[in-house]
């Protein structure tokens, strides 16, 4: 599978789609959360979705934890698909942010796109396997990106990216070991917010770079 970097001559308009996708994701997920029947692993009989106790993935399941048919699953799955497609566009354009082309950019682009494609399967019964595969490829994509950010002098983007990845690794450690498991639902959301913020800043940087070269 060969993925070429998108040319600077491409329209700068399409690279703004990830921002729209992330906004739609937030709106759709909030709508899904409001329609979640109830139940969490800590409190199976609770009413509705709990910020403190429910995982984001709970909204994707066919049945809520309280046993009722999950009426939130369709908007939640649509939100996931929109987000993954939006970030896929970002990752396809991302090499344009860096002036010096290298094989590392190809690794960054390929693993990032593959990770997002795998992540679209999160609603299936192989949830844990999907998390591990997407997470492994995602880490390779992020580390490759960090190398390029460092070489290009994007210090703030690099710092936020590294911090977000560190929080993600804490999240993953808790997920695998069960240590501080009661805190995982909140840490998961913090991790998500951090990465969304980083992706927004990255997308704006790519947009500005493409606009600069287009003018």
C-alpha positions in Angstrom: 0.0 0.0 0.0 1.6 3.2 -1.2 0.4 6.5 0.2 1.8 9.7 -1.4 1.9 13.0 0.4 -0.7 15.4 -0.9 0.7 18.3 -3.0 0.8 21.8 -1.8 -1.2 22.7 -4.8 -4.3 21.0 -3.4 -7.1 23.2 -2.1 -6.6 24.4 1.4 -10.4 24.1 1.9 -10.5 20.3 2.2 -7.9 20.2 5.0 -10.3 22.1 7.2 -12.7 19.1 7.1 -11.1 17.5 10.2 -12.1 20.5 12.3 -15.7 20.1 11.1 -15.5 16.4 11.7 -14.3 16.9 15.3 -17.0 19.4 16.0 -19.7 17.0 14.6 -18.2 14.2 16.7 -18.6 16.2 19.9 -22.2 17.1 19.1 -23.2 13.6 18.1 -21.5 12.1 21.1 -23.3 14.5 23.4 -26.6 13.6 21.7 -25.7 9.9 22.1 -24.9 10.4 25.8 -28.3 12.1 26.4 -30.0 9.1 24.9 -28.0 6.4 26.7 -30.5 4.2 28.8 -28.2 3.8 31.8 -25.9 1.6 33.7 -22.1 1.5 34.2 -19.6 -1.1 35.4 -19.5 0.7 38.7 -23.2 1.3 39.0 -25.2 -1.1 36.8 -28.6 0.4 37.7 -27.8 4.1 37.3 -30.0 6.3 35.1 -28.5 7.6 31.9 -24.8 8.3 31.0 -22.4 9.2 33.8 -19.4 11.3 33.1 -17.7 9.8 36.1 -18.5 6.1 35.6 -19.2 5.4 31.9 -16.7 4.9 29.2 -17.1 6.5 25.8 -17.2 3.0 24.3 -20.3 2.2 26.4 -22.3 4.3 23.9 -21.3 2.0 21.0 -22.7 -1.3 22.4 -25.9 -2.9 21.2 -27.2 -3.1 24.8 -26.7 -0.7 27.6 -25.1 -2.0 30.8 -28.5 -2.0 32.5 -29.7 -4.5 29.9 -31.9 -2.2 27.8 -31.5 -1.8 24.1 -29.0 0.9 23.6 -30.7 3.8 21.8 -27.5 5.8 21.8 -25.6 3.3 19.6 -26.4 4.8 16.2 -25.4 8.4 16.8 -22.4 7.2 18.7 -21.2 4.9 15.8 -21.9 7.7 13.4 -19.8 10.0 15.6 -16.9 7.5 15.6 -17.0 7.1 11.8 -17.1 10.9 11.2 -14.2 11.4 13.6 -12.1 8.6 12.1 -12.6 9.9 8.6 -11.8 13.5 9.6 -8.6 12.5 11.3 -7.7 10.3 8.3 -7.9 13.4 6.1 -5.7 15.2 8.6 -3.1 12.4 8.6 -3.1 12.3 4.8 -2.3 16.0 4.7 0.1 16.0 7.6 3.3 15.5 5.6 2.7 19.0 4.1 3.5 20.5 7.5 7.1 19.5 7.2 9.6 21.0 4.7 12.0 18.1 4.5 10.6 14.9 3.1 11.8 11.6 4.4 10.9 7.9 4.8 9.8 8.6 8.4 7.0 10.8 7.0 5.8 7.7 5.0 5.8 5.6 8.2 4.0 8.3 10.1 1.3 8.7 7.4 0.8 4.9 6.8 0.6 3.9 10.4 -1.7 6.8 11.3 -4.1 6.0 8.5 -4.1 2.3 9.2 -4.7 3.0 12.9 -7.7 5.1 12.1 -9.1 2.5 9.7 -8.8 -0.2 12.4 -10.4 2.1 15.0 -13.6 2.2 12.9 -14.2 -1.4 14.1 -14.3 -0.4 17.7 -18.1 -1.1 18.0 -17.5 -4.8 17.1 -17.2 -7.6 19.7 -13.4 -7.6 19.3 -13.1 -4.3 21.2 -10.0 -5.1 23.2 -8.1 -6.5 20.2 -9.1 -3.4 18.2 -7.8 -1.1 21.0 -4.5 -2.9 21.1 -3.9 -3.0 17.3 -5.0 0.6 16.7 -3.0 1.8 19.8 0.2 0.0 18.6 0.0 1.6 15.2 -1.1 4.9 16.6 2.0 5.1 18.9 4.3 4.5 15.9 2.5 7.3 14.0 2.7 9.7 17.0 6.4 9.0 17.7 7.2 9.4 14.0 5.3 12.7 14.1 7.2 13.9 17.2 10.5 13.3 15.3 9.3 15.5 12.5 7.9 18.2 14.8 11.2 18.3 16.6 13.2 18.6 13.3 10.8 21.3 12.0 10.9 23.4 15.2 7.3 23.0 16.3 8.1 23.1 20.0 4.6 23.7 21.3 2.9 21.1 19.1 5.6 18.7 20.1 5.2 19.3 23.9 1.4 19.0 23.7 1.7 15.8 21.6 4.2 14.2 24.0 2.0 15.1 27.0 -1.1 13.7 25.4 0.7 10.5 24.6 2.0 10.2 28.2 -1.6 10.6 29.5 -2.7 8.0 26.9 -0.1 5.5 28.2 -1.3 6.0 31.8 -4.8 5.4 30.5 -3.6 2.2 28.7 -1.7 1.0 31.8 -4.8 1.3 33.9 -6.8 -0.5 31.2 -4.5 -3.4 31.1 -3.6 -3.8 34.8 -6.8 -2.6 36.6 -4.8 -0.3 38.9 -6.9 2.8 39.8 -9.6 1.3 37.5 -12.4 3.5 39.1 -10.6 6.6 37.7 -10.3 5.2 34.2 -13.6 6.6 32.9 -12.5 10.2 33.8 -8.9 9.7 32.6 -10.2 8.4 29.3 -12.2 11.5 28.7 -9.2 13.8 29.7 -7.1 11.8 27.2 -9.6 12.3 24.5 -9.9 16.0 25.1 -6.1 16.4 25.0 -5.8 14.6 21.7 -8.7 16.5 20.2 -7.0 19.7 21.2 -3.7 18.6 19.7 -5.4 17.5 16.4 -7.1 20.9 16.1 -3.8 22.7 16.5 -2.1 20.3 14.0 -4.9 20.8 11.5 -4.7 24.6 11.8 -0.9 24.4 11.3 -1.3 22.3 8.2 -3.9 24.7 6.8 -1.6 27.7 7.4 1.3 25.9 5.8 -0.7 25.0 2.7 -2.1 28.5 2.5 1.4 30.0 2.7 2.7 27.9 -0.2 -0.4 28.5 -2.2 -0.1 32.3 -2.0 
